[in-house]
Amino acid sequence: MKSSKIVTNIVPLWMVVMTKELTEALRDRRTLIMLGMLTLLYPALVGLLLNKMIERGTRTGKAGIELVVIGGAQAPNLLAQLREKSVNVSERGPMNDAEIKALLREKKVVGVLRLGAEFADYYAEVRPAPLELWFDSSAEKQDQRLELESILRGYANGIAGARLEAHGVSAAVLSPLRLERYDTAGGSSTRISTLLGMFFVPVFLFGLSMAIDSTAGERERRSLEVLMAQPMRARDLVIGKWLAASLLAAIGLTVELVVAHGVLSTLPLEEIGLSWRLGLPMLAVVVATALPLCLFVGAVQVAMAMNSKTFKEAQTTASIVVVLPMLPMLAVPMFEMSTQSWMYAVPVLSNQTMLQSLASNQAPGALAYLLTCIVPLLLAWAAVAFASRRMKSEQYVMGI
């Protein structure tokens, strides 16, 4: 008896429970598969998506714009202007509407530019010369088409200016205003931090399986009665299960962010106007401020699973917890809300908002750090207290 008391005093009972739950969870193939999928595949998918965006954004500069021109002999200056702007012009003979549509369905060219038969006459008479641009909006060439339209507008403005100069009128009358744009929002940093903010969502999935299996699952298997028969308090049992689920979420989040950092650091994000300036020290700050979130998630999942009558009901209610944190993350950019202090008091949204501030070289302030860390800890403690009361109930343990 004395030796058992000494061991109990040295090693807290909640730590024994936590070690037992982690050992069983790491032996579970489903838990390992979930960790592997979220920590490796999710950053890889984001990297592939960004790589696709980079390829689409740089396709114009590398390969040029493929354009078919019909009746181009009437406007040699226009063709020369297009070729100077890296447009690969292919001249063809007359084509009817059906033939043009068939050509565009192949999705090999950006569009077809058709000059009407009266183009040269109208141009010589200083009348609007007919010019048709055919394109397929379903093709993934919208950026190239917009660039082509910009080239055509620039060519038309040049002709208008030359005609005004010929009549003794300055071309400046066509441009009464000169608009200069200055973007001070740090758009690239904000966009990349918003993307990284989505990496906090899998925190709700890392320890979900273990939280449900160690509570509702053990109750259905009647193994929870055996644990309750041991000389330990219900709070120690709940704390052990809570910390095990939270530790699994923290491990998954850390590995996921490190993998994402490695993937995004190798991509030429500057090609699409983005930049990855978060170093490992800053990434460590992001992980540290997210640890209270992991504790909050583990506590809520354990509490909701304990409040469920069956294993399936626990799965259903726990899945709601995965959806709820995404609502404020989507609402803030949707309604174009500016950063406010209350955002740091909302779990998940607080981590995303802080990351946006850090990525844009802005100091969030001491209040932001306190709210980001303290609010999830308070909510976690409330959830643990609720779960402890449920564990003391014989009706819950017996499944009545």
Residue pairs with C-beta under 8 A, 6 or more apart in sequence:
12 236
13 232
13 233
13 236
13 237
13 240
14 235
14 236
14 237
14 239
14 240
14 243
15 240
16 240
17 227
17 232
17 236
17 237
17 239
17 240
17 241
17 244
18 239
18 240
18 241
18 243
18 244
18 247
20 240
21 210
21 214
21 240
21 241
21 244
21 245
22 244
22 247
22 248
24 214
25 31
25 207
25 209
25 210
25 213
25 214
25 244
25 248
26 32
28 209
28 210
28 213
30 209
31 209
31 210
31 248
34 205
34 206
34 208
34 209
35 206
35 248
35 251
35 252
35 255
38 202
38 205
38 206
38 252
38 256
39 202
39 252
39 255
39 256
39 259
40 259
42 199
42 202
42 256
43 199
43 256
43 259
43 260
43 262
43 263
43 264
44 259
44 263
46 195
46 198
46 260
46 263
46 264
47 260
47 263
47 264
47 267
50 195
50 264
50 267
50 269
50 272
50 274
51 267
53 272
54 267
54 268
54 269
54 271
54 272
56 140
56 143
57 143
57 271
57 272
58 271
59 144
60 86
60 143
60 144
60 147
61 86
64 86
64 87
64 88
65 86
65 87
65 88
65 110
65 144
65 147
65 148
66 88
66 90
66 108
66 109
66 110
67 82
67 87
67 88
67 89
67 90
67 109
67 110
67 111
67 112
67 113
67 148
68 90
68 91
68 92
68 103
68 109
68 111
68 112
68 113
69 79
69 82
69 89
69 90
69 91
69 92
69 112
69 113
69 114
69 115
70 91
70 92
70 93
70 94
70 95
70 112
70 113
70 114
70 115
71 94
71 114
71 115
71 116
71 117
71 119
72 78
72 79
72 89
72 91
72 113
72 115
73 91
74 115
74 119
74 120
74 123
75 115
75 119
75 120
75 123
78 155
79 89
79 91
81 151
81 155
82 89
82 151
83 89
85 151
87 148
87 151
90 109
95 103
95 112
95 114
100 112
100 114
100 134
101 134
103 109
103 112
104 111
104 112
104 134
104 135
104 136
104 139
105 136
107 136
107 139
107 141
110 135
110 139
110 141
110 144
110 145
110 148
111 133
111 134
111 135
111 136
111 145
111 148
112 132
112 133
112 134
112 135
113 131
113 132
113 133
113 134
114 131
114 132
114 133
114 134
115 129
115 130
115 131
115 132
116 122
116 129
116 130
116 131
116 132
118 129
118 130
119 129
119 130
119 131
120 129
122 128
122 129
122 130
123 129
126 163
131 152
133 148
133 149
133 152
135 141
135 145
157 174
160 171
160 174
161 171
161 174
162 171
164 170
164 171
164 173
164 174
165 171
186 359
186 360
186 361
187 273
188 269
188 273
188 274
188 275
189 275
189 277
189 356
189 359
189 360
189 361
190 356
190 359
190 360
191 274
192 264
192 269
192 274
192 275
192 276
192 359
193 352
193 355
193 356
193 358
193 359
193 360
194 333
194 352
194 356
196 257
196 260
196 278
196 286
196 355
196 359
197 329
197 351
197 352
197 355
197 356
198 329
199 253
199 256
199 257
199 260
200 253
200 290
200 293
200 325
200 348
200 351
200 352
201 322
201 325
201 326
201 329
201 348
202 252
202 253
202 256
203 249
203 252
203 253
203 290
203 293
203 294
203 297
203 348
204 249
204 297
204 301
204 321
204 322
204 325
205 322
206 248
206 249
206 251
206 252
206 253
207 244
207 245
207 246
207 247
207 248
207 249
207 252
207 297
207 298
207 301
208 245
208 301
208 318
208 322
210 244
210 245
210 248
211 241
211 245
211 298
211 301
211 302
211 305
211 318
212 301
212 305
212 311
212 314
212 315
212 318
214 241
214 244
214 245
214 302
215 224
215 241
215 302
215 305
215 306
215 314
216 305
216 306
216 308
216 310
216 311
216 313
216 314
217 311
218 224
218 227
219 396
219 397
219 399
220 310
220 311
220 399
224 397
225 397
225 398
227 237
228 234
228 237
228 391
228 397
234 388
234 391
234 392
235 384
235 388
235 391
237 391
238 302
238 306
238 384
238 387
238 388
238 391
239 384
241 302
242 295
242 298
242 299
242 302
242 380
242 384
242 387
243 295
243 298
244 298
245 297
245 298
245 301
245 302
246 294
246 295
246 297
246 298
246 299
247 294
247 298
248 298
249 294
249 297
249 298
250 290
250 291
250 294
253 287
253 290
253 294
254 287
257 283
257 286
257 287
258 283
261 278
261 280
261 283
264 276
265 276
267 276
269 275
269 276
277 359
278 286
278 358
278 359
282 358
285 358
286 351
286 354
286 355
286 358
289 351
289 354
289 369
289 372
289 373
290 351
292 372
292 373
292 374
292 375
292 376
292 377
292 380
293 347
293 348
293 351
293 376
295 376
295 377
295 380
296 347
296 376
296 377
296 379
296 380
296 383
297 321
298 380
299 379
299 380
299 381
299 383
299 384
299 387
300 321
300 379
300 380
300 383
301 318
301 321
302 383
302 384
302 387
303 383
303 384
303 386
303 387
303 390
304 314
304 317
304 318
304 321
305 314
305 317
305 318
306 387
306 390
306 391
306 396
307 317
307 386
307 390
308 314
308 316
308 317
309 399
325 347
325 348
325 349
326 348
328 343
328 346
328 348
328 349
329 348
329 349
329 352
331 337
332 343
332 349
332 353
337 343
339 353
339 356
339 357
341 367
341 368
341 371
343 349
343 350
343 353
344 350
344 353
344 354
344 364
344 367
344 368
344 371
344 372
344 375
345 371
345 375
346 375
347 375
347 376
347 379
350 368
350 371
350 372
350 375
351 372
353 364
353 368
354 364
354 368
354 369
354 372
357 363
357 364
357 368
358 364
390 396
391 397
394 400
